[in-house]
Amino acid sequence: MKTHLIYLINPKADCFTSKPLILKKALYSPLAGLLQIASLFPRDRFEVILTDENIEPVDLDLQCSLVGISAMTSYVKRGYEIADHFMRRNVPVIMGGVHPSFMPQEALAHADAMCVGEAELVFPGILADLDAGCLKGVYKADRLCDMATILPPRMDLIKRNRYFNRTFIQTARGCPTACSFCAEHLMYGTKYRFRPIEDVIQEIAACEDKTIAINDVDVFSTRERTRELLTALKPLNKNWQGAVSCRHAQDEELLELAAESGCNMLSIGFESISRGSLRSVHKLVNNPDTYAELIDKMHGYGMMVFGLFMFGFDNDSEESFVETLRFAIDHKIDMCGFSIVTPYPGTLLFFEMMEEKRITSYNWDKYDQGAIVYQTRGIPAESLWKGHSMMYERFYSTGSMLRRFPFFKKRAKSLWLIMNLFFRRGEVSGIDVPEPIVVDDTILEYLPEVPLMPARKDWRDAVAATRLTC
Ligand code: B12
């Protein structure tokens, strides 16, 4: 007999990729974390209801035993509103996900309990405390979890017809690259941890979708593992998309295997075409001299390239926009995401900027990579904002789309169109035009805490220094 009703909620984000903009569907489901959490409630005793507020309203009156909320920084304030509401109704609330993991004390001001980092190892304790009526405080594992113990996510809970990309498969956690703007290595460690191939393949074989997304930070993590994974993927006859790093994406053998195993799009964090900017954020795996060849190679294998670029590094100048735009259009990058550098709480970039007293807003709503929340250096904030908007307008203009469309190439043309139209609709129409430059008097009530301290000593010192001066 089921004894508990659990209500899992993904709060609404002001982000066009999660809004149902075309055919009432959102481009991506943001639910990977919550589907994973749902699988940790034994089905014989727990019934789970899941709401993604991006596509449907939260049932604020639901009678349930526990509310679980997951949040990234840009929508954590909405998460706190929902948590406050259920707390006022005396329903126990637990929070987790990337933002609460770095801001546990802040999260605890709105919830009974919160989970720092991975949930798998602490979940038995959470369930026992829920049963005993004493769910409280911070749940944090003393080690990283064994990837062989990860259960398949509860895909049955997702409203399938509301997303274009809904099946996200995680095959690994961790990242050795440790860029200063990224949270991955501080949350999941600097070593790749791999799920057993058989588990991954079983999960993919069981999913109904023909197209899946692999949400690892680098699908080409190591040669041996990638060979094994892609070879096993081939007979499943799926199409897949994933992210790769510049260095590993040079590997022709892996590219060929990727194409043969059904890969139709790879996203790459190019971040910048300036070596100095890359160095300033420790993204040393990227070499801009290799970008053009890399794109040609991927196109040669029939794969689309989704290029990710950031602007607002201290090394950037007004020319950075025009040069990047020219590069992206000339090399016919299929899709691009352009972000404004954002110092997410708990990252090294955050501590560096905080120490230099450069952060101009702690309003987390603005931490969506479309607003400027810090004092810029290489480029005036006004120019950064205009340049960033210009990138979207020009890259997704009709002229650019016609130049870039793979008319006589073997790339997936319908996917190309859906993705380009989504980005064009979201950005060119101005749906998400943010407040450009944010300077306000928000204060940081709680200092970020880093789930896993950085491996490098100078980084640990930077974190410690901020804590001492605040
Ligand atoms: C894949 C991915 C995406 C996918 C989402 C996939 C999906 N279906 O969820 C897409 C492409 C849509 C995406 C979009 C964005 N992303 Co993203 N993404 C990732 C990535 C690489 C992996 C996330 C993932 O799927 N993890 C797998 C799940 C299982 O892990 P998890 O969510 O952490 O969940 C575990 C724990 O956190 C915990 N947990 C999670 N929720 C809860 C809830 C409760 C109640 C409990 C108890 C525990 C718990 O338990 C889980 C199991 O252990 C991460 C990097 C990372 N490692 O987090 C960045 C990351 C999460 N993304 C990030 C960002 C910034 C974004 C965007 C804002 C980028 C943009 N400008 O568009 C958008 C926001 C989209 C939106 N509106 O929601 C940042 C977030 C930083 C921050 N502080 O907010 C990250 C951390 C990368 C980085 N730069 O460091 N992303």
Residues whose N, C-alpha, C, O or C-beta is under 5 A from the ligand:
A	BS01	B12	A13 C15 S18 Y28 S29 P30 L31 A32 G33 L34 Q36 I37 G68 I69 S70 M72 T73 S74 I94 M95 G96 G97 V98 H99 C115 G117 E118 A119 E120 F168 Q170 F181 C182 A183 E184 N215 Y344 D368 Q369
